[in-house]
């Protein structure tokens, strides 16, 4: 028997305001009877309902929530108590939100924006959150690890169109098989506060763009295009593994890095991309753009704005990578439709910093006498350094750039490719040019052309992969590793347990970059949470009666070749793991198999580590693949190219 004192979080529900009105009763004709529910882990707590309160109600009730040491997010929901005839009662959901408890470790007094249908603003909730000092300390550590400062989670909808994706890929000369096009809607917080009364509108002297709003037929067509690209699909999923088949995918953003991961670090098929965006009162709407008519047509600012003549701001943005490896977001006002004034860019920067903390934000002007803007030399960005004039002069198409923009980016000493990008290059049969690899300098471009000239068309896919692995230090890396229990020492054990877990790299050195362990769907025994597997003490353990997955998140991607597990020194042996599956992921959504065991021989003595367990790699893992100049030189050398070339 393990005694413990519960760690408590107090949520004081003050009032709800401006609720979406769903009515009351069978016909929805009466006033609503709202109440508030707090969902944390597997527990629920609720207030009393307020009869006939309608869209505004005061509660002033205190809800006590027991901190479980695992979940960092709680759901706050408003429901309508619906008592119907013959004693039947079916309560109806009104609106809700998710709050970041780790960001509230110093306490919180304020207002939470409520949403309906994921991203539709549907009311306000005034709350106070307080917690015991020991809980504050634990959550402060988590907040620092994850960089979470937002009091509430930002919900996101991603709408997928495979038809548009293939059409855009075909128009850009890229392989169309399997391509898809995403539009994103994301309700930003503090928009009205930051922008005040400031709006941007279209240039009425520009007849082409004015027709989008002044011509009723054209305006209706613009709205119909918005409806097509931003419609909720038939199949909807919440970002799980099954979301590969979904038309609309629900995601969440807690930090700026979450936003960057949401758009795959701005990279698709190995190329850095540019996005058009519109900031509206109800959120930011955006999608990838490009330099072909098809890509431009499906990413029009007026389409993002649903044909509205006024927006808060609009332009383009892209994900940059500093030479140190840290990401940044670069916004501008490159919008021919609304031509936003430069004095609004500080507002854009302030708004993005408040919604995407932990990431450097830039907001720069694209209009002026010199639209070809120099960019900071220590950042890598999309290939958009070919002007329209140069493009028409140099080649028949404009595919040297992913977007004909205003910024000249440099590459530093390396480029980034993902596995899909490498496959794409192979499908092009070695025909490298600047549009196929995101961002590199002329020296590297010349080198790649030389490489293709000598060996590109002479190597098959398997040979290129083999050379890449050996010469360019390419390997699968993961931000997350998941261990799913499948078997225990005693098959009838009512729990599973683990004393420790560690990973080793190809040099057999222990990898020590684990930032957090969590156990979604589990119900750990008190003081036996998932974080205990990271504690070197042999007497601590993770113990879960639900036998749910254990997920480890790393501060930076790792490339493990082996895993070791420790049997806890507790005297209980029935729940020791003897069977499992291990998977790796870069985004916590798509997982790749690394290991599977059944009947594995674990040590009988507590506190002992098992023998090394080999982990396999997945060549198709989506993630960053580094090709250094040294690696490319080695690639060329191994391929047996002519020796009369100049060294890099």
N, C-alpha and C positions, 0 to 999 in steps of 0.2 A: 504494500500500500504506500503510495507516494502522496504526501500532503503538500499542498501549495495554497497560496493566497491568490485569488483571481485578480488580474490586472484589468482595470475598468477604464472605459472611455465614456464620457457623458455628452450626449447630444441633446441640447435644449432647443426644442421646436418653438419658435416664436410665432410666426404667421406665414400664410401663403397669400400671394397677391397676383392679380391679373391672370388667373387660371384660364386655360382653354375651357370653354363651356360645352360640356357634352350633354347637359340637361339631366333630368332625373326621371325615374319611372320608366315604364315600358315604352312610352311614346316620346320620352325625353322632353316633356313639357314643363316639369317642375324645376325647382332650384336644387342644385347639387348639395349633397351631404358629405363633404370631403373629410378625409383623415390622412395622416402621414405615416408612412411605414419606413423603417430603417432595416435594410437587409445587409448582414455582415456574415460572410462565410455561410454556415448552415443555419444561422439564427435569424429570426425576425422579431422586430419590436414595433409597436404601433401606438398611436395616440387614440384618444376617443374621437368619434366623428362629430362634426358640427352640423347639426340639422338645419337645412334650408339656408346655409351660409352662402351658397352661390360661388362666385369666382374669387371671393376674398374671405379669409377666416383666421381668427386668432386662436392659438392653442396654448401657448405658454406652458408646455409640458416637458418634463425631463425624462429622457430614455437612457437607461444604463446598458452599455454594450460591453461584453467581456472580450478583451483583446486576446487573440489566439496565437500571436507571435508569427503569423504566416501571412494573412491577407492585409494588403496595404490600401485597398479600395473598398469603400462601402457604398451601397446604393441607397439613395433617398427617393422615395416614390410617393406620389399623391394619388389616392384612390377615391372613388365615389361609392359610398355605401348605398346599395340599391336593394331595398326590400320590396319584393313584388307579392302579388296575390298568392293566397294559399300557403303562406309561410316560406315561399321560395326566396332566396337571396343570392344574387349574382353581382358581386362588386365589380365595378368597371375601372380600368386604368385611365388616369387623366394625363399624368406627365411624370417625369423623373429625371434623375441625373446621377452621376457617380462622383464621389468626392475622394480626394487623395489624402488619406489620414497621415501619411508621412510628411506631406507639405504642411499639415496643421499641427505639427508636434509642439509648437509654441502656443497652441490655442488659436481659435479662429472666431471672429465675430464679423458676420457679413451676410451677403446675399448670394444664393446659388441660383443660377439660371436653370430652369427646368425645360425639358424637351419632350416632344411627342413625335412619333414616327422617326425616331433616332435623331434627326437634326432640326426639326421644326420647333422654334421657340414657343413655349406653351405655359409660361408662368414664372413666378419668382418665389423663392423660399428663403426666409430670414432665419438663420440658425446661429447658435453658439456651440462650439466644440471645446471641451476641456478634457484633460486626461491626467492620470497620476504621473508623478515625476519619473518613476521607473519606465512607464510607457513612453514618455517624452524622450528619454534617453535612447531607447531602442529604435523609435521611429526617426529620431534625428540622425542616427547612423544610416538607416535605410535611405533617408532623403538625400544625404550626402553622397551615398553610393550611386544612386540613380539620377541625381541632379534634379529632383522634383521640387518645384516651387509653386506650381499652379494649385490653387485650392480645389479645383474640380477638373475632371477629365473632359477633353474636347472630343465629342463624337464625330465620326467621319462616315460618309457614304462614298463608296467607289462603284461607279456604274461601268459595266464592261460591254463593249460591242466588238465581237469578233469580225463582223462584216466590215466595219469602218477600219479596224486594225489591218485587215488584209488589203483593203483598198488603198490605205495610206502607204503600206509597205510596198505594194506593187508600184505606186506612183513614184516612190523614192528609189526604185531599183533595188530594194532589199528583199530577201526571201519572205514570201507572204505566208507560208505554211505555219500555222500556229500563232500568228501575230494577233494582238488584241489592242484595243484602244480604250483608255480609261478616262472618264471625267470624274472630278472630285467635288464634293460639296462639304464644307467644313465651317460650322458656325463659330466665328471668332468672338472672343470676349472683349469688352471695353471699346467696341467700334464707335458708338455714339459719344462716349466719353472722350476719346482721342480726337475724333474728327469734328465734333461739335456741329456747327451748321454748315460745314464745308462739303460741297458736292461738286462733281465734274459733269459736264454735259458735252454733247457733240458739237462740232464746228459747223454751224449752219451755212457757212460760205462754201463748205466742201459738199457739193451736190451729191457726190457718190455715196458718202457716208450719211448724209442727211436723209437720203431716201430710205435708209434702214428704219427710220423712225417716223418720217413724214408721209411716206407712201403706205397706205393701209395694207395693200396686198403684200408688199415686201416685209412689212412689220409682222404681219400674221405668219408669213413664211419663216421669219427669224424665230418667232415664238414656237412654231411647230418643230423646228430643228432643235431648239432647247429641250422641248418635251421629249423628243426622240432620244437625245443623248443623255438626258438626266432622268429618264423615267425609271421607276422602280421595276426591276425585272421580276419575272415569274418565280425564279428560284433565288431566294435570299439566304445568306449565311452570315455568321458572325466571325468571319476571319479564320475559321478552323481549317483542318486539312481538306475537308470536303468542299471548301470554297473555290476550288479549281473549276467547278461546274456551275458556280453561281453567276447570275446576271448582275446582282447587286450585293456588295460585300460591306459589312459593317466593321469598322475599325475604331480604335481609340488612340488619342495622342495625349501623353502625360508630360513629355519634354520635347525640346527642339529636335533631339536626336530621333525620337519616335517619328516625327514628321518626315525627317530625311529618310528613315528606313521605309516609311509608308510609300514613298515614290522611288524606292530602290536606289537611293543615293543619287537620283537624277540620271541613272544609267539604264539603257535598254539595248540589248544585243551588242554590248561592248562599246557603245557610243554614249557620250554625255549628251543630254538633251536639254532643250529650252522649253519653258512652259509659259503660256499666256494666262493671265489671271484677271479677275474682276472682284473688287471688294464691295459688297452690298451691305445693307443694314442687317440682312438675315444671314450673312456669312461670306466666305470666299469661295468662288467657283473657278476651277482651273482645269487645264488639260495640257498635254504635250502638243507642241506645234512643230512646224518644219518649213522647208523652203519650197515645197511643191504646192500646186493649187489645191489639191485634195487636202493636204495637211493644214493649209491656211484656212480653207473653208470650214473644216470641222473644229477649228480652235478660235473662231472669231470672238472678239470681246463682246460684241452685241449679242452673240448667242449665249455666252456665259451669263450675261446680264438679263437674259430672257426678254430682249427687245426693249428694255427700259431706257429712257432717254437720259437718266441721271444715275450716276454711280458714285460711290465714295472715292474710288481710285481704280486705275487699271494699268496694265503694262505687261512686262515679261519678268520671269525670274528663272534662276538656274542654281544648281548646287555646285559649289566650288570645293576644291580640295587644296588646303595649304600644303606646302612642301613638307611640313611636319606630319601630315596625315590627318589633321583635324578638318572637319567640314565647315562650310559657311554658306549662307544664303545671300544671293545678290539680286536685289529687286531694282527695276527701273520703271520709267514711264513710257516705254515703247508701245504706244497704242495710237494708231492712226485714226481710230474711230472717235475716241474721247479726247485725245491729246491733252492729258492731265498736266497741270502746271507744276513746275519744279518745286514751288513752295509747299506742295503737299507731301514731298518725299520724306521730310523729317517725321511727319505723322505716320507714314507707312513704316518707317524704321521703328518708331516707338510702339506701334501696334504689334508688329511682329516680335519684338523683343518681349512684350508682355505675354504673348501666346506661345512662343517657341523659345523658352529660356534655355540657356546653356549652349547656344550656337551663336556665332558672330553673324550679325545682320548688317548688310550694306544696302543703301538705297541711293541710286545715282541717276542723274539727268542724262537723257539721250538726245535731247533737242538742242540746237544751237548751231553755231557756224562750223563746228568740227564734229559731225556726227560719228566719225570714226574714232572712238575714245580709246586712249591707252588704259590698260588695266594693270592692277598691281602685279609686279613680276613674280611674286612669291605664291601666286595662286594658279591652279589649273582649272580650266573651265571648258565648256563645249567649243567645238570648232565652228566659230561663226565669224572668222576673220577673212572671208572672201566677199567683197562688195559685189553688188549686182553688176556693175560695170566690168569688174575683173572677171566675174563668172562668165559673162557673155563673151568676153574676149578670149578666155583661156580654154573653154570647153563648151560642148553643145548642151550639157546639162549643168545643174547647179549643185551637184551632189558632193562637191568638195567640202561643203559645210552642212552641219545639221540644221542650221538656221542662219539666214542672212541678216545678222544682227549688227550691232555697233561696237562690239568689244573685241579687242585683241588679247587673247589669252596665251600664256606661255606654258610649256610643259615641264620645266625642270628637267630632271634626268630620267624620268620613267613615265610609262603610260599604265593605265589600268584597263584590264580586260576581264570580263566574266566568261564562264564556260560557253554560254550561248554565243558570245561575241567571237570566241575562237572558232566555234563551229561555223559561224557565219563567214569568217575569213576563209575557212577551208572550202566552204561551198562556192566561194568566189574564185576557187582554183588558184589561190595565191596572188590574185590581182589586188594588191594593197594600194590604196591611195589615202589621202588625208581624211577623207570622209568616213573611212571604215574603222579607224582607230581614233578614240577620243583624244585629241590634243597632243601633238608632239611638235618639236621644232624641226626646222628644215634638215638639220644634220641627221636626225633619226628618220625622217621621211626618205631621204636619199638612201640611207642604209637599208630600209625595208624594200625599197624599189630594187636595190641591188640583190637583196636576198631572194626576192621573187624571180628576178631575171635568171639567177643561177640555179635555184633549187625548187622554187615554189611549185611549178607545174610537174616536177619530177617526183614529188613525194605524195603518198597517199595519206588518208586521214590518220591511220594508226601510227605511221611513221612520224608525222608532225606532232602528235600527242606525245610520243615517246621522247622525241627531241625536246619538246617543251618541258616535260617533267624533269629531265636530267640537266638541261642547259639553262633553263630560265627559272629554276627553283619554284615551279608552279605546283601548288598542292591545295587540296580541299581544306578549308578552315571554317570553323563554326563559332557562332556567338552563344549557342545554346546546345546542351547535351541532355538528353532525356533517357532515364532508366525506368523501364516499365516492369514491375514485378510480375512474374509468371508462375513461380514455384517456390515453396518454402521447404525447409528441412523436414518438417512434419506436414504432409499435405493437408491435414485437417486443422492446422494452426489458424487461429482467429485473427491473426495480425501478421505483418511482415516487419522486419527490423534490419537496420544497417548501422554499423559503428563508424564507418568512414569510407570515403571514396577519393581516389587521386588518379591523376593522368600523367603520362610520360610522353615526351617528344621523341623524335628519331634518334636523339643522342642519349636517351634513357634518363634525361633530367626531368625532375618533377615540375609540372606546370602549376604555378601558384597564382593564377589570375582570376580565380573564381570570386565573383562579387556577391552572389546571393544564391541560396537554394530555396525552392518553394515546391509545394505539393498540391497542385490544383485538384479539387475533388476529394482530397483526403480529409481525414479527421484525426490528426496526430494526438497522441496521449500528451497531457500537460507536461511541459519540460522535456518533451521528446519530439520537438519540431524538426522540420527538414534541415534547418541550419546547423543542427548538431553533427551532421556528417562532415562539417568543415572544422569542427573542434578537434584538436589533436588529442584530447583526453580520451583514453580508451574506454572509460566507464560511461561516457555519454552516448546517446544513440537516437536515431530517428525510428519511431515506432508508429505504424499506421494500421488501424483495424480495417480500413477500407482497401488497403493494398493498392493505392493509387500511384500514379507516376511521380517520380522525383525528377525535377528539372533544375539544372544548374545553369546560371547565366554568368558569362565571363566579361570582364572589363574590356577585353580586346579579343579578336578571333584567335582560336587556337587550332593547332594541327596535330592532334594526339595520335600516337600509334599503338598505345597500350593503356589498359585500365587496371587498377587494383582495388579490391574491396576489403574492408576490415570487419571481422566479427566482433560485436560489442562485448565487453567484459562485464556482463550483468548476471550471469548464471542461467539465463533463459536461452535455450537453443532452438526451440520449436520453430520460431519465426525467422530464423536465418535464411537469407535468400540463397536459393540453389538454381534458379532459373529466371531469365529476364530477356528483354530486348533492349538494345541501346541504339538511339538515333541521334543525328546531329542536324542542326538547323541554323540558318543565318537570321531568320526573322521570327522564329517561334510559331510559324504557320505551316511551312512546308518542311517535312522531315525526311532524312535520308538514312537508311539502315546502315549501322556500323558493326553490330554484333548481336548474336542470338545464342543463348545457352539454355540447356535443360539438363538437370541432374549434375550440375557442376559441383566438384568436390571442394567444399569450403572447409577451413580449419575447424577442428573440434574445440580448440582452446580459445577462450575469449581474449580480445586484444591483439589477435594475430591477423596479419594481412594475407590474403590469398595469393596464389601464384599469378604471374602477369597474364592478362587476358588481351589478346591482340584485337585491334580495331581496324576495320577496313575503311578505305576512303572511297568517296563517290566522285567520279570524274565530272559528273554533270551538275555538281553543286553550284547553285547561283551565289556568287559572292565575288570579292575582289581577287583578281589574279594579277600578280605583279610581274612585269617583264622589264628587267633592268637593262641598261645598255650592255653591261657585262654579260648578262644572260643571252641577249640577242647576238652578241658577238660569238658566244659559245655555240648558239644554235647554228649560226652560219658555218663555224669551224667544223662542227660534227656532221653537217650536211655535205662537207667535202667541196665547198664552193671554190672558185678559182682563187689563187693565192696572190693575185696582182692587185687586189683591192687595197684601199687605204684603211689602216686601222682607225677605229672610232676614238 
